[in-house]
Amino acid sequence: MATSSPSTKSSLQVGQTDSFATRHIGPSPEEIKQMLELLGLSSLDELIEKTIPQAIRISRPLQLPTAQSEYTALANLKEIASKNQIFRSFIGMGYSDCITPPVILRNILENPGWYTAYTPYQAEIAQGRLEALLNFQTMIIELTGLEIANASLLDEATAAAEAMTLSYGVSKNKAKAFFVSQDCHPQTIEVVQTRAYPLGIEVIVGNHENFAFDQPIFGALLQYPATDGTIYDYRKFIEQAHKVGALVTVAADILSLTLLTPPGEFGADIAVGNTQRFGVPLGYGGPHAAYFATKEEFKRQVPGRIVGVSKDANGKPALRLALQTREQHIRREKATSNICTAQVLLAVIASMYAVYHGAAGIKRIAGNIHQLTNLLAEGLKQLGYKITGEYFFDTIRVDLGSRSLTEILQAAEVQQINLRVFDDKSVGISLDETTTIKDLQDIWQIFALGEDLPFNAAEFVGVIHECVGVIHELPLHIPNSLTRNSNYLTHPVFNQYHSETELLRYLHRLQAKDLSLTTSMIPLGSCTMKLNSTAEMIPVTWAEFGKIHPFAPLSQTRGYQVMFQQLEEWLAEITGFAAVSLQPNAGSQGEYAGLLVIREYHENRGENHRNVCLIPQSAHGTNPASAVMCGLKVVPINCDEQGNIDVADLKNKAEKHSKELAALMVTYPSTHGVFESEIKDICEIVHSHGGQVYMDGANMNAQVGLCRPGDFGADVCHLNLHKTFCIPHGGGGPGMGPIAVSSHLAPFLPSHSVVKMGEQTGIGAVSAAPWGSSSILPISWMYIAMMGGEGLTEATKVAILNANYMARRLQDYYPVLYKGNNGFVAHECILDLRSLKKSAAIEVDDIAKRLMDYGFHAPTVSWPVAGTVMVEPTESESKAELDRFCDAMIAIRQEIAEIETGKVDAENNVLKNAPHTAETLITDDWNRPYSRTQAAYPAPWLKEYKYWPPVSRIDNAFGDRNFVCSCLPMSAYNE
Ligand SMILES: *Cc1c(COP(=O)(O)O)cnc(C)c1O
């Protein structure tokens, strides 16, 4: 055996720990030195001194636990997770346990090829997830019987609230009241109430069976089946509602619609719901994809994103996000909704569940559950219980008669079973895909309260067991008038991938069409596409986190509580705030919640006339959209030539609106990629007029460990955990947008009526689940635990270094639009491409599409300044990758120069024709004025590895003129 050299030996020390930070941070210490050299700097600290105003830098290191290795952090989190108890939950209320098909679990949910992609703004390199989303929409359209559907919303409760505001917007009857059936899930009612309040909408919670329509309403919300399981025929109600000009929304259980008449067939205008039970783990509340379906006439008012069919430059069908002009980033304060990040990854999983099972498979699952519920009810009747409601799908309400609720619950506890308690006289039981005969026996035992069962369970079950799966042979507890007769999931995609081999290849084929972080950097400014490490992702699919119902008793979720508390403490330390709410499940929702908190604060002080929200023109579209949802009036603030807030304009407007000033919303560092030195003064101006400062924390990746919003004057901020804190974007969700607040705002943080949390003075629930999308919080926990305070701070410094390195390498080719006082940018930079339009007729889009030929995703396009791109490399990209991207951009600049000199045609060139697909290149009649090599292999690394865009440039306008948002017949592809 070889002996080690003395030098190696002496460098070995006991107790040296493995550092995750060195793997999270892309550039090595040697590379950092080289990059600093290019910038003419001697150290990272010098860079920070020249970038972040002295006045706001923190003077002490972050007080966080010491960094743990991946192995140790996983072990520690496992220990915390094991404090959660996994009971069988028959609680229902819109959440059902289910089986994630293993092929989908491993190849989508646990697969970075799917979860690290961004929202499909660059549609040509996102055809895979766009197809999966189109399948999702098709599934929703067919199951609900409505005409159009979007590509997911955040949860059922917020989807219902969105339905309310859509109805409010389009109803012509001028009413100000919204009827909500008392049979809706309680968390849905609460979120709708929270949303209605600041808009001055009155919510009438009542009994749909005797509502007399004696008060004008613009809309109504019904639950189908009702929260206690009862199936009502809503036709009469809907008829009456339509007579008074009101729109009706039906919140429907997606699985029940395989057996029940869909809402679209009995007159509903909108259907919303949760698709969680299609293969997505409970996860203590999320993430799950909500759906939203409606009539085509409302397509311009639909919240969220819609995938639509269009065609590419060769006339081939191609997908992209449709009707983009509806969305908040264009319509701003006139937007119909503030939704940005939604639940794409979970929508993809739900759609694949339908692809995996097909119509027959899903109907079989629904049939099984229904028959088990029948069986359960029969047994309980034999035990002397009354089942309320003649008709049900999977949920029954059991009348306890003279039995004691306490005894029933004690017996359930022994069996580790959760039931739903309605009141001390009745409980609910909701069955799901995982329910077995054994579960029924256990439930009967509970209700027998120690007595022997009066029937032979095995025999009783035996008779019926034979029939399970053959649902026609048993009487259904579904009224004839509501039995589904129409077909669904008839498209080939739901019928041809039922062997695992076929499905695996389909999933892989779609994945291969998309460009994710597994291919190359995605330098989207403001989106912070950093590493989502595997160690961070692993806990997400642990059963201890996944198999827990959001309304399980707190005694069973101690592990979650420990994790929440630690994460809240860490985030409070990082932001310099006193308290954190983990409820909002996207940045947009954090903005909304934070502004509501501010509103509530003013109201509490008798200042509810404060309704003006100042927002700089450079703000993200979600800001004005959120302000309007809170009933605030948006007053825009100008930006100066350096891209900073025009402080004089701010002063004027704050003075002018002094009496009504509610808040300023400000992004820091600004969306222009600069640390404004005046931020402290800006906060003071607002405070001096009695306003509060809301900081949009999307750019927190430039602050962690270096400065804290709580210190420099903000009162509340949200954090996009799917940006700064490593939750992957999932192709457009999930995300988490917790808010952090100063102590004077803490009493107003979100509360929840089902799981008691927050204070009496809280704003109510803003999400269906008390801690939002709980099951992805371990990702951020792992990140902070593995980085420690020092690692996080180093990451921020390197994020700023990477951005400055790129800015410096590119500035001779593309002007950097804004810089700070010392000539440095923050963690991102804007490259100005506007002059190229004049000099070469080149648009930003041409460069974005040409980057695809080089194997890259474009930076953020035309935001916050039209005609520019915003580049954000993050700390996770190595110098080699930054150089590769810069080389691509420089090479493209040379291609543009050839147009400028007239050497190359201005219309027919590599940029205008980009991206180039293999199909267009491998043709017998190549007749373009450039070579195929120039088109497809313009850089040396492409010979090593080439990502091929699957379609050519997509015609966006065509798709909006010919709106289609469900799967095309196969014949469309054969032409
Ligand atoms: C991403 C972003 C948002 C919206 O956050 P979501 O999580 O997508 O809802 C808001 N503001 C800025 C500046 C952002 O970059």
The ligand as an SDF file (V2000), in Angstrom:
LIG
                    3D

 15 15  0  0  0  0  0  0  0  0999 V2000
  -40.7770   37.6040   -8.1600 C   0  0  0  0  0  0  0  0  0  0  0  0
  -41.1720   38.9540   -7.7550 C   0  0  0  0  0  0  0  0  0  0  0  0
  -42.4460   39.2110   -7.2070 C   0  0  0  0  0  0  0  0  0  0  0  0
  -43.5630   38.2100   -7.1880 C   0  0  0  0  0  0  0  0  0  0  0  0
  -43.3370   37.0930   -6.4310 O   0  0  0  0  0  0  0  0  0  0  0  0
  -44.1060   35.7230   -6.6880 P   0  0  0  0  0  0  0  0  0  0  0  0
  -43.5460   34.8190   -5.6980 O   0  0  0  0  0  0  0  0  0  0  0  0
  -43.8410   35.3340   -8.0930 O   0  0  0  0  0  0  0  0  0  0  0  0
  -45.5520   35.9750   -6.4850 O   0  0  0  0  0  0  0  0  0  0  0  0
  -42.6840   40.4840   -6.7260 C   0  0  0  0  0  0  0  0  0  0  0  0
  -41.7670   41.4680   -6.8250 N   0  0  0  0  0  0  0  0  0  0  0  0
  -40.5520   41.2610   -7.3920 C   0  0  0  0  0  0  0  0  0  0  0  0
  -39.5710   42.3850   -7.4700 C   0  0  0  0  0  0  0  0  0  0  0  0
  -40.2270   39.9990   -7.8850 C   0  0  0  0  0  0  0  0  0  0  0  0
  -39.0450   39.7920   -8.4540 O   0  0  0  0  0  0  0  0  0  0  0  0
  1  2  1  0
  2  3  1  0
  2 14  2  0
  3  4  1  0
  3 10  2  0
  4  5  1  0
  5  6  1  0
  6  7  2  0
  6  8  1  0
  6  9  1  0
 10 11  1  0
 11 12  2  0
 12 13  1  0
 12 14  1  0
 14 15  1  0
M  END
$$$$
